[in-house]
Amino acid sequence: MSDAADPLTYFSGLADDYAAHRPSYPAEAIAAILEGLPKAPRVADVGCGTGIASTLLAEAGAAVTGIEPNEEMRRRAVDRRPPRLAPRLEYRFGTAEQTGLPDAAVDAIVCAQSFHWFDVEPALREFRRILRPGGRLALMWNIRVSKSEFDRIYAETVVQAQEDAKRRGRLLRRDYGVDLSELGPLFRGARRLTWPNPQVCTLSALLGKARSASYFPREGPLVDELLGRLTEAFHAHQRDGVVTVNQECSLTLAERAD
């Protein structure tokens, strides 16, 4: 399989931009994931990337195992782990379909900005296997919403970058989110919650955010064109040296069906 057709390579070379410039998640979303679970719950963050959600979950008191197949992203997660969280935050190689965790190992599984990359049926079977009876599945995304002219321009650059990625043979996974019916019969009680989660960006953060996307070109004239367009839009719409990228955090929760 060529690199263009292998999603496991798509984030290679992006770890620094990803860690520095991807948005975080609202405290309300983290609280909703953990609500009602045992004290110091065991959580698997599957497709954890550079550990953005893993860190928040550990800060909230969970014992977290981050599962990540991309070595560079996983190393970056380990490097940015606060020393005080080391006793309850670990990272290991694995995939959604083969996590390497024992049966009934965790109280909750979190997929933050990752579930759309997974092979759904085998991943859900694996999730049910490693969850304790009644354990929770949480699928979380930050999704851009168009509320301003700047949002519209940013969306146009995304579309152009994605069209270029398709021409280069890159796989573009399905849209964010999940049809709640997809979670049955292995999971029950599926519900969706949302919170506003705008990201305020300096120019360097805005360009880093764009570059961190798996579909964004790494080289060639299109890189300069897209970054130039975002730079121009930033200067036209910035206030006090920042622009706002409007987003909402979408969280789908369900429990293991027993």
C-alpha positions as CSV (number, residue, x, y, z in Angstrom):
1,M,0.0,0.0,0.0
2,S,1.4,3.4,-0.9
3,D,1.7,6.2,1.7
4,A,-1.1,8.0,-0.1
5,A,-3.5,5.1,0.5
6,D,-2.3,4.3,4.1
7,P,-4.1,6.6,6.7
8,L,-1.6,5.5,9.3
9,T,1.0,7.7,7.6
10,Y,-1.2,10.8,7.1
11,F,-0.2,12.5,10.4
12,S,3.5,11.7,10.1
13,G,5.4,15.0,10.2
14,L,2.4,16.9,11.7
15,A,2.9,16.1,15.4
16,D,4.3,19.6,16.4
17,D,1.6,21.5,14.6
18,Y,-1.1,19.1,15.9
19,A,0.0,19.4,19.5
20,A,0.4,23.2,19.4
21,H,-2.5,24.3,17.3
22,R,-5.4,21.8,17.4
23,P,-8.2,23.0,19.6
24,S,-8.9,21.6,23.1
25,Y,-12.2,20.4,24.4
26,P,-14.7,22.1,26.7
27,A,-14.6,21.2,30.4
28,E,-18.3,20.4,30.2
29,A,-17.6,17.7,27.6
30,I,-14.9,16.0,29.8
31,A,-17.3,16.2,32.8
32,A,-20.1,14.6,30.7
33,I,-17.8,11.7,29.6
34,L,-16.9,10.9,33.3
35,E,-20.2,11.6,34.9
36,G,-21.5,8.6,36.8
37,L,-18.4,6.5,36.3
38,P,-16.5,5.0,39.3
39,K,-14.0,7.2,41.2
40,A,-10.7,7.4,39.2
41,P,-12.2,5.6,36.3
42,R,-10.1,3.6,33.8
43,V,-10.3,5.2,30.4
44,A,-8.9,4.3,27.0
45,D,-8.4,7.2,24.6
46,V,-8.3,5.5,21.2
47,G,-6.6,7.3,18.4
48,C,-5.3,9.7,21.0
49,G,-2.9,11.6,18.7
50,T,-0.7,13.9,20.7
51,G,-2.7,13.4,23.9
52,I,-4.9,16.5,23.9
53,A,-8.0,14.7,25.3
54,S,-5.9,12.2,27.3
55,T,-4.4,15.0,29.3
56,L,-7.7,16.6,30.0
57,L,-9.2,13.3,31.2
58,A,-6.2,12.6,33.4
59,E,-6.4,16.1,34.8
60,A,-10.0,15.3,35.7
61,G,-8.9,12.3,37.7
62,A,-9.2,9.4,35.3
63,A,-6.5,6.7,34.8
64,V,-5.9,7.0,31.1
65,T,-4.3,4.7,28.5
66,G,-3.8,6.5,25.2
67,I,-3.9,4.2,22.2
68,E,-2.2,5.5,19.0
69,P,-0.8,3.7,16.0
70,N,1.3,6.6,14.6
71,E,4.7,6.5,16.3
72,E,5.6,10.2,15.9
73,M,2.2,11.3,17.3
74,R,2.6,8.9,20.2
75,R,6.1,10.1,21.0
76,R,4.9,13.7,21.0
77,A,2.1,12.7,23.5
78,V,4.7,11.2,25.8
79,D,7.0,14.2,25.5
80,R,4.2,16.7,26.4
81,R,2.8,14.6,29.3
82,P,3.0,16.7,32.5
83,P,5.3,14.7,35.0
84,R,2.7,14.9,37.7
85,L,0.3,13.0,35.5
86,A,2.7,10.2,34.7
87,P,1.3,7.8,37.3
88,R,-2.2,7.9,35.7
89,L,-1.4,8.7,32.0
90,E,0.3,6.2,29.7
91,Y,0.6,5.8,26.0
92,R,0.9,2.6,23.9
93,F,0.8,1.4,20.4
94,G,-2.5,0.0,19.2
95,T,-5.4,0.5,16.8
96,A,-9.1,0.9,17.3
97,E,-9.6,-2.6,15.8
98,Q,-6.8,-4.1,17.9
99,T,-6.1,-2.1,21.0
100,G,-4.1,-4.7,22.8
101,L,-6.0,-4.2,26.1
102,P,-7.5,-7.1,28.1
103,D,-11.2,-7.9,28.2
104,A,-13.3,-5.6,30.4
105,A,-10.2,-3.4,31.1
106,V,-11.8,0.0,31.1
107,D,-14.8,2.0,32.4
108,A,-14.9,4.2,29.3
109,I,-13.5,4.6,25.8
110,V,-13.0,8.0,24.3
111,C,-12.4,8.7,20.6
112,A,-11.6,12.4,20.3
113,Q,-11.4,13.5,16.7
114,S,-10.6,10.0,15.6
115,F,-13.7,7.7,15.2
116,H,-14.2,8.7,11.5
117,W,-10.9,7.0,10.7
118,F,-11.9,3.6,12.1
119,D,-13.3,0.5,10.5
120,V,-16.6,0.8,12.3
121,E,-17.8,-2.8,12.8
122,P,-14.5,-4.3,14.1
123,A,-13.8,-1.2,16.1
124,L,-17.1,-1.4,17.9
125,R,-16.7,-5.1,18.6
126,E,-13.2,-4.4,20.1
127,F,-14.7,-1.5,22.2
128,R,-17.3,-3.8,23.6
129,R,-14.7,-6.4,24.4
130,I,-12.4,-4.0,26.4
131,L,-15.3,-2.2,28.2
132,R,-16.5,-3.5,31.5
133,P,-20.3,-4.4,31.6
134,G,-22.2,-1.1,31.4
135,G,-19.1,0.8,30.4
136,R,-19.3,4.0,28.3
137,L,-18.3,4.9,24.8
138,A,-17.7,8.6,24.0
139,L,-17.1,9.9,20.5
140,M,-16.0,13.5,20.4
141,W,-15.3,16.0,17.6
142,N,-14.6,19.7,17.2
143,I,-16.6,20.7,14.2
144,R,-16.3,24.0,12.4
145,V,-19.5,26.0,12.1
146,S,-19.9,29.0,9.7
147,K,-20.9,32.1,11.5
148,S,-18.7,34.8,9.8
149,E,-17.0,35.8,6.6
150,F,-13.7,34.5,8.0
151,D,-15.3,31.1,8.7
152,R,-16.5,31.0,5.0
153,I,-13.0,31.7,3.7
154,Y,-11.5,29.1,6.0
155,A,-14.0,26.5,4.8
156,E,-13.2,27.3,1.2
157,T,-9.5,26.6,1.8
158,V,-10.5,23.3,3.4
159,V,-12.5,22.2,0.4
160,Q,-9.7,23.1,-2.0
161,A,-7.1,21.2,0.1
162,Q,-9.4,18.2,0.3
163,E,-10.0,18.2,-3.4
164,D,-6.3,18.3,-4.0
165,A,-5.8,15.4,-1.5
166,K,-8.3,13.3,-3.5
167,R,-6.3,13.9,-6.6
168,R,-3.2,12.8,-4.8
169,G,-4.9,9.5,-3.9
170,R,-5.4,10.2,-0.3
171,L,-8.4,8.6,1.5
172,L,-10.8,11.1,3.0
173,R,-12.9,9.5,5.7
174,R,-16.6,10.1,6.1
175,D,-17.9,13.2,7.7
176,Y,-17.5,13.8,11.4
177,G,-20.2,12.5,13.6
178,V,-22.0,9.2,13.6
179,D,-25.4,7.9,12.9
180,L,-26.6,6.8,16.4
181,S,-28.1,3.7,14.9
182,E,-24.6,2.5,13.9
183,L,-23.9,1.9,17.6
184,G,-26.5,-0.8,18.0
185,P,-26.8,-3.6,19.0
186,L,-23.5,-3.5,20.8
187,F,-24.3,-0.2,22.5
188,R,-27.4,1.4,24.0
189,G,-28.7,4.7,25.1
190,A,-27.0,6.7,22.5
191,R,-27.4,10.5,22.8
192,R,-25.6,13.6,21.4
193,L,-24.6,16.7,23.3
194,T,-23.0,19.9,21.9
195,W,-21.2,22.9,23.2
196,P,-19.8,26.0,21.5
197,N,-16.0,25.7,21.4
198,P,-14.6,28.6,19.3
199,Q,-10.9,28.7,18.8
200,V,-9.1,32.1,19.0
201,C,-6.0,32.1,16.8
202,T,-3.0,34.3,16.2
203,L,-1.7,34.2,12.7
204,S,0.9,31.5,13.5
205,A,-1.7,29.4,15.3
206,L,-4.1,29.7,12.4
207,L,-1.6,28.6,9.8
208,G,-0.4,25.8,12.1
209,K,-4.0,24.6,12.6
210,A,-4.5,24.5,8.8
211,R,-1.2,22.6,8.3
212,S,-2.1,20.0,10.9
213,A,-4.9,18.6,8.9
214,S,-4.2,15.2,7.3
215,Y,-5.4,16.4,3.9
216,F,-3.4,19.7,3.8
217,P,-0.7,19.7,1.1
218,R,2.9,19.5,2.4
219,E,4.7,20.9,-0.6
220,G,4.1,22.6,-3.9
221,P,2.5,25.9,-5.0
222,L,-0.9,25.1,-3.5
223,V,0.7,25.3,0.0
224,D,1.7,28.9,-0.6
225,E,-1.6,29.7,-2.2
226,L,-3.7,28.4,0.6
227,L,-1.6,29.8,3.4
228,G,-1.4,33.1,1.6
229,R,-5.2,33.2,1.3
230,L,-5.5,32.5,5.1
231,T,-2.9,35.1,5.9
232,E,-4.8,37.7,3.8
233,A,-8.1,36.8,5.4
234,F,-6.5,37.0,8.9
235,H,-5.3,40.5,8.3
236,A,-8.7,41.5,6.9
237,H,-10.6,40.1,9.9
238,Q,-8.3,40.1,12.9
239,R,-9.1,42.1,16.0
240,D,-6.4,42.8,18.5
241,G,-4.1,40.3,16.6
242,V,-6.4,37.3,16.7
243,V,-9.3,35.8,14.7
244,T,-12.0,33.4,15.9
245,V,-12.6,30.1,14.1
246,N,-16.1,29.2,15.1
247,Q,-16.5,25.5,16.2
248,E,-18.8,23.4,18.3
249,C,-17.8,20.3,20.3
250,S,-20.1,17.4,19.4
251,L,-20.1,14.5,21.9
252,T,-21.9,11.2,21.4
253,L,-22.3,9.0,24.4
254,A,-23.6,5.4,24.7
255,E,-23.2,2.5,27.1
256,R,-22.2,-1.1,26.4
257,A,-25.3,-3.3,25.8
258,D,-25.1,-6.4,28.0
